[in-house]
């Protein structure tokens, strides 16, 4: 048997605009899936990055497209996904990889910050899942994989707003996983710790050095560290796994 083979599957990675998202897309392509990508917004820099990642997937011999969309504009996203599925194939695997990390003291935030944080960090997961998941449920199969920071239940100064958004994603994953499991669609999350390839508090030099000492593995995560867990959750072999948060963090959450 060829375990974790994604041949014949069509994967969509949202917010594919950085090194970590690149690693996720490449992992899916190397496992056999055709890979499509979206930007998070319509900014030119994101479009360039998404197309660069798509070119790498093409170089492996996979099909797919890059969509320049605003993830939280659901009517626009619905139209874009419908066109993508007509041109390529129905989406079998959805990886919600858009990631925003607002880092600032809570008393310096405002209701406007709250709205922006939950739009960029939560609505960017809800809308793609609703749009793509509708077809998955109708077809009776699919995989949804969300990225969620371990700060959903860990405390770091100046991250209260960010942590709130991550807690929302974890709660969403657990509830929707139960809601959809009998339809043949699984919903899970990858719990990410402190990664070099993501925005966050770890890029403060002092905190970065402290984290290197504190993480049992003595280094921060890289995009490659998530690839195996992602391919597993995307595969047929994970059909009995739903509502789970699989943490890939170098064992930092094992500390008290």
C-alpha positions, -999 to +999 in steps of 0.1 A: +000+000+000+011+036-007+002+054+026-005+091+025-008+092-013-027+123-024-026+115-061-059+126-078-067+151-051-070+188-055-058+209-026-064+246-020-040+265+003-054+299+013-033+329+022-003+313+004+020+343+007+050+333+029+077+307+035+055+285+058+026+284+033+052+276+006+063+245+026+027+234+031+019+237-006+051+219-017+044+190+008+009+185-008+024+186-043+051+161-035+025+138-020+007+138-054-020+165-051-027+192-076-023+224-056-041+257-060-035+288-039-051+320-029-039+353-016-054+367+016-060+402+001-056+417-034-022+433-026+003+429-055+031+415-032+008+387-022-001+379-058+036+377-067+043+354-038+014+331-045+024+328-082+060+320-071+048+292-049+025+279-077+055+278-100+073+255-076+043+232-075+041+232-113+078+222-114+069+191-095+044+182-123+012+193-105-017+213-118-035+241-101-040+278-102-033+309-080-063+331-072-060+368-063-089+373-040-098+389-007-106+359+015-132+377+036-152+389+006-174+359+005-194+366-027-161+373-045-145+342-030-176+320-040-173+331-076-135+325-077-138+290-061-166+281-085-145+290-115-114+272-100-134+240-095-147+241-131-112+247-146-092+223-123-113+200-102-135+201-070-114+209-040-108+178-019-084+194+007-087+229+021-057+242+041-066+275+058-031+290+061-037+327+061-020+340+092-020+374+109-004+382+143-014+416+158+012+422+185+007+452+208-003+459+244-040+454+250-046+489+263-032+503+231-058+484+211-093+497+201-125+483+188-111+489+153-081+467+162-106+440+174-125+441+141-093+439+120-078+411+141-110+389+139-114+397+102-078+388+093-074+360+118-109+343+120-131+354+091-103+344+067-108+309+080-146+309+083-154+321+048-132+297+028-144+268+049-181+277+043-175+282+005-154+251-001-170+230+026-204+232+011-193+212-019-173+188+002-204+180+023-225+175-008-200+151-023-195+133+010-158+137+013-131+162+021-104+174+044-103+208+062-071+217+080-067+250+099-036+265+113-038+277+149-012+291+172-005+274+206-011+309+220-048+300+220-042+287+255-007+300+264+001+335+276+026+359+261+026+396+268+012+419+241-006+389+225-040+390+241-058+400+209-039+375+188-046+347+214-083+355+212-084+349+175-065+317+178-089+304+205-117+311+181-101+290+154-096+261+178-132+262+190-144+264+155-124+234+145-136+212+173-173+220+168-173+219+130-154+186+131-183+170+150-208+187+128-193+173+096-177+140+105-207+118+095-208+135+061-173+122+053-156+156+058-130+159+085-120+192+102-087+194+121-061+219+131-023+220+132-011+237+163+019+258+155+044+270+181+070+296+175+081+295+139+108+314+121+086+315+090+056+333+107+049+368+120+047+369+158+064+379+190+093+355+184+109+381+161+117+403+191+155+395+195+153+390+233+123+368+231+138+348+202+169+341+223+148+331+253+126+308+232+157+290+218+167+283+254+131+273+265+120+251+236+133+216+244+145+211+209+165+244+213+153+259+181+123+275+166+101+257+140+106+258+102+080+252+076+094+217+068+084+206+104+047+208+095+048+189+063+044+154+076+015+162+099-002+181+071+000+153+046-013+128+072-043+150+080-050+155+043-048+118+035-074+090+034-056+075+064-068+103+086-105+095+080-111+086+117-095+118+129-117+149+134-119+179+157-083+174+167-055+199+173-022+182+164+005+203+179+039+206+162+059+229+185+092+213+196+075+202+229+073+238+242+038+232+254+050+203+275+064+229+299+042+237+329 
